[in-house]
Amino acid sequence: MDFFDRTGKMAIGSRLRLLTENVTNNAAEINKLYSNGLQPKWFPVFYELSDGKGKTITAIAREIGHSHPSVSTIVSEMTKNGIITEKKDEADGRRNLVSLSPQGMAIAQNIQVQYTDVNNAIEELLAQTRHNLWKAIEEWEFLLEQKSLLKRVQDQKKRREEQKVEIIDYRPEYKADFASLNEEWISRYFKIEEADRKALHHPQENIIDKGGYIFMAMYDNKIAGTCALVKIDDTEYDYELAKMAVAPWAQGKSIGYLLGKAALDKAKASGAKGVYLESNTILKPAISLYHKLGFEKIVGHQTPYERCNIQMGLSFKA
């Protein structure tokens, strides 16, 4: 079709839906051809019960991969048409078991010739194609179970947006951005403390002039985030990763990770033994980010911050 040639793979859902409708419409006509009285949507439930055993709706739903409400609706329809009967489980009176009625079992016996004809028709169709659709469906089902199409699109979106992020060194004209980004996120969860004010309002004197570094993240030529490497006097760690903040409008674009990685690369290139940080466990995305960067929980360091309830470290030692 010209439409699908123009849209390409973006319209995969629409194209599969058309194919499904085509097959389903044909299935309805095939059922009429063999006079079995079944509707195509009943088939999974019918087939699951065709062994003659009574089963719960929950068990059927689990076996055929449908939701409980969907199976419940189908069972009601099939019951009204005399194909299914429902009764209490003798072993557990709290459960209802559904099974094929005598009419349903008669259909199950007579439908075998239809199964043979349909299977042969599909095998003939597959033999005329260059690609085995049945095997392809199995592969797609497996791959989408491992990672959904939504997650795959999210990953592509993140990769594309990462390309727009540029990590640059701090310059005096970014002083206001450095302060405002940090004050915004600190105020959202905690209170701004004296140690914050010293670092945020005098970054040159309190961070850079003391041997530290500040990094800024640009996204679409706008300041989107920042973080600092603060020089510390410690036997294990030479720097503290601090003052990391990302603008609310820029979150979800891996900016925090890229800032952290740039800071760690700088620390390692300078010959540092390791990097230390302080945080709070209510900041779950931040803690997850630090673990992703390679930090592990440590204890025993003094902190000037009331909000700190977790300390983490990353060692560069071989």
C-alpha positions in Angstrom: 0.0 0.0 0.0 1.2 3.5 -0.8 0.3 4.7 2.7 2.6 2.2 4.4 5.3 2.9 1.8 5.2 6.5 2.9 4.9 6.0 6.7 7.5 3.2 6.8 7.8 1.2 10.0 6.2 4.0 12.1 2.8 2.5 11.2 3.6 -1.0 12.2 0.6 -1.1 14.6 -1.8 0.0 12.0 -0.5 -2.5 9.5 -0.6 -5.4 11.9 -4.2 -4.4 12.9 -5.2 -4.5 9.2 -3.6 -7.9 8.8 -5.3 -9.1 12.0 -8.7 -7.8 10.8 -8.2 -9.5 7.5 -7.4 -12.9 9.1 -10.2 -12.5 11.7 -12.8 -11.7 9.1 -11.7 -14.7 7.1 -11.8 -16.8 10.3 -15.5 -15.9 10.9 -16.3 -16.9 7.3 -14.4 -20.2 7.8 -16.4 -21.0 10.9 -19.6 -20.4 8.9 -18.2 -22.7 6.2 -17.9 -25.5 8.7 -21.1 -24.6 10.6 -19.5 -24.8 14.0 -21.2 -21.7 15.5 -18.0 -20.3 16.9 -16.8 -16.7 16.8 -13.1 -16.1 16.2 -12.5 -14.4 19.5 -13.9 -17.4 21.4 -11.3 -19.8 19.9 -8.5 -19.6 22.5 -11.0 -20.3 25.3 -12.7 -23.0 23.3 -9.4 -24.7 22.4 -8.2 -24.5 26.1 -11.4 -26.3 27.2 -11.5 -28.8 24.3 -9.6 -31.4 26.4 -12.9 -31.8 28.4 -11.5 -30.6 31.8 -13.1 -28.0 33.9 -10.9 -24.9 34.5 -11.2 -21.6 36.4 -11.3 -18.3 34.4 -8.1 -17.3 36.1 -6.3 -20.5 34.9 -7.6 -20.0 31.3 -6.5 -16.4 31.3 -3.0 -17.3 32.4 -2.7 -20.1 29.8 -3.9 -18.0 26.8 -2.3 -14.7 27.8 -5.6 -12.7 28.1 -6.8 -10.6 30.9 -9.3 -12.0 33.4 -12.1 -9.6 32.4 -11.6 -10.5 28.8 -11.9 -14.2 29.4 -14.9 -13.6 31.7 -16.7 -11.8 29.0 -16.0 -14.5 26.4 -17.1 -17.2 28.9 -20.4 -15.3 29.4 -21.0 -15.1 25.7 -20.2 -18.8 25.1 -22.4 -19.8 28.0 -25.4 -17.8 26.5 -24.8 -19.7 23.3 -24.8 -23.1 25.0 -21.2 -23.9 24.3 -19.9 -23.6 27.9 -21.3 -24.7 31.3 -20.3 -23.3 34.7 -20.4 -25.1 38.1 -18.9 -25.0 41.5 -15.6 -26.8 42.1 -16.4 -29.9 44.2 -13.0 -29.7 45.8 -13.2 -26.0 46.6 -16.7 -24.5 46.7 -15.3 -21.0 46.5 -14.2 -21.5 42.9 -16.3 -21.8 39.7 -15.1 -24.2 37.0 -16.1 -23.7 33.4 -16.1 -26.5 30.8 -17.5 -27.3 27.4 -21.2 -28.3 27.4 -22.3 -31.4 25.4 -22.9 -29.1 22.5 -19.4 -27.7 22.9 -17.8 -31.1 23.1 -19.6 -32.1 19.9 -18.1 -29.1 18.2 -14.7 -30.1 19.5 -15.0 -33.5 17.9 -16.3 -32.2 14.5 -13.9 -29.3 14.3 -10.9 -31.6 13.7 -11.4 -31.6 9.9 -11.5 -27.8 10.0 -8.2 -27.8 11.9 -6.6 -30.0 9.2 -7.9 -27.8 6.3 -6.9 -24.5 8.0 -3.5 -25.8 8.9 -2.8 -27.1 5.4 -4.0 -23.8 3.9 -1.6 -21.8 6.2 1.3 -24.2 5.4 0.6 -23.6 1.7 0.6 -19.8 2.3 3.9 -20.0 4.2 5.5 -22.0 1.5 4.7 -19.2 -1.0 6.5 -16.5 1.1 10.1 -15.7 1.5 9.8 -15.0 5.2 8.1 -17.4 7.7 5.6 -15.1 9.5 4.9 -17.6 12.2 8.6 -17.8 13.2 8.9 -14.0 12.9 6.0 -13.6 15.3 7.7 -15.9 17.8 10.9 -13.8 17.6 9.0 -10.5 18.0 7.0 -11.9 21.0 10.2 -13.0 22.6 12.1 -9.8 22.0 9.3 -7.5 23.1 8.9 -9.6 26.2 12.6 -8.8 27.0 12.2 -5.1 26.2 9.0 -3.5 25.1 8.6 -1.3 22.1 7.9 1.7 24.4 11.2 1.1 26.2 13.1 0.8 22.9 11.6 4.1 21.7 12.5 5.7 25.1 16.1 4.6 24.7 16.2 6.0 21.2 14.8 9.3 22.4 17.4 9.4 25.2 20.3 8.7 22.8 19.1 11.4 20.4 18.8 13.9 23.2 22.2 13.0 24.7 23.7 14.2 21.4 22.4 17.7 22.2 24.1 17.8 25.6 27.5 19.6 25.8 29.5 19.6 29.0 31.7 22.7 29.3 33.9 24.3 32.0 32.6 26.9 34.3 33.0 30.6 33.5 32.2 33.6 35.7 29.2 34.5 33.6 27.6 31.2 34.7 27.8 32.2 38.4 24.1 33.0 38.7 23.1 29.7 36.8 25.3 27.7 39.2 23.6 29.2 42.2 20.0 29.1 40.9 20.1 25.5 39.6 21.3 24.3 43.0 19.1 26.5 45.1 16.0 25.3 43.2 16.6 21.6 43.8 17.8 22.0 47.5 14.7 24.1 48.3 12.5 21.5 46.7 13.5 18.8 49.2 15.5 20.5 52.1 16.6 23.8 53.4 19.6 25.8 52.1 22.4 25.6 54.7 25.4 27.9 55.4 27.8 25.5 53.6 25.6 25.8 50.5 25.6 29.6 50.5 29.4 29.7 50.7 29.9 27.4 47.8 27.0 28.7 45.6 27.6 32.4 45.9 31.4 32.3 45.9 32.2 29.4 43.6 35.5 30.8 42.4 36.9 31.4 45.9 35.5 28.3 47.6 35.8 25.7 44.8 38.0 26.6 41.8 40.7 28.6 43.6 41.1 25.7 46.1 41.9 23.2 43.3 38.4 22.1 42.3 36.3 22.2 39.1 32.8 23.2 38.1 31.1 21.8 35.0 28.1 23.2 33.2 25.7 21.3 30.9 24.4 23.0 27.8 21.2 21.6 26.0 20.1 23.4 22.9 22.5 26.2 23.8 20.8 26.8 27.2 22.3 26.0 30.6 20.6 22.8 31.8 22.7 21.5 34.7 25.8 21.7 36.7 28.1 19.9 39.1 31.3 20.4 40.9 34.5 18.6 42.0 35.5 20.0 45.3 39.1 19.4 46.4 39.2 17.7 49.8 41.9 16.6 52.2 41.3 12.9 52.7 43.5 9.8 52.8 41.3 7.9 50.3 39.6 10.6 48.2 40.9 13.7 46.6 37.6 15.2 45.5 34.0 15.4 46.5 31.4 15.2 43.8 29.0 18.0 44.8 26.4 20.6 43.8 24.9 18.5 41.0 21.7 19.9 39.8 19.6 19.6 36.5 16.9 22.1 35.5 13.4 20.5 35.8 12.8 21.1 32.1 15.9 19.2 31.1 15.5 16.1 33.3 15.3 12.7 31.7 17.9 13.5 29.1 20.9 11.8 30.9 22.3 15.2 31.8 23.1 14.1 35.4 25.0 11.1 34.2 27.0 13.0 31.6 27.9 15.6 34.2 29.0 13.0 36.7 31.0 11.1 34.0 32.8 14.3 33.0 33.6 15.0 36.6 34.9 11.5 37.2 37.0 11.6 34.0 38.5 14.9 35.2 39.3 13.5 38.6 40.9 10.3 37.2 42.9 12.3 34.7 44.3 14.5 37.5 45.6 11.4 39.2 43.1 11.3 42.0 42.8 8.3 44.3 39.0 8.5 44.3 35.9 10.6 44.6 33.5 11.0 47.5 30.0 12.3 47.7 27.2 13.0 50.2 23.4 12.6 49.5 20.1 11.7 51.0 18.3 8.4 50.5 15.0 10.2 49.7 16.6 11.2 46.4 16.2 7.8 44.8 17.0 8.8 41.2 20.2 10.4 42.4 21.2 7.4 44.4 20.5 5.2 41.4 22.7 7.5 39.2 25.6 7.4 41.7 25.5 3.6 41.7 25.4 3.7 37.8 28.5 5.9 37.9 30.3 3.3 40.2 29.9 4.7 43.7 29.4 2.5 46.7 28.0 3.3 50.2 30.7 4.1 52.8 30.6 5.3 56.4 32.7 7.3 58.8 33.2 10.8 57.2 32.2 14.0 58.9 29.7 16.2 57.1 28.7 19.9 57.4 25.2 19.1 56.0 22.1 18.2 58.1 20.4 16.7 55.0 23.2 14.1 54.5 22.2 10.5 55.5 24.3 8.6 53.1 28.0 8.8 52.0 29.4 7.1 48.9 32.8 6.7 47.4 34.5 5.6 44.2 38.1 4.5 44.2 40.4 4.7 41.2 42.9 2.3 42.6 43.7 -0.7 40.4 
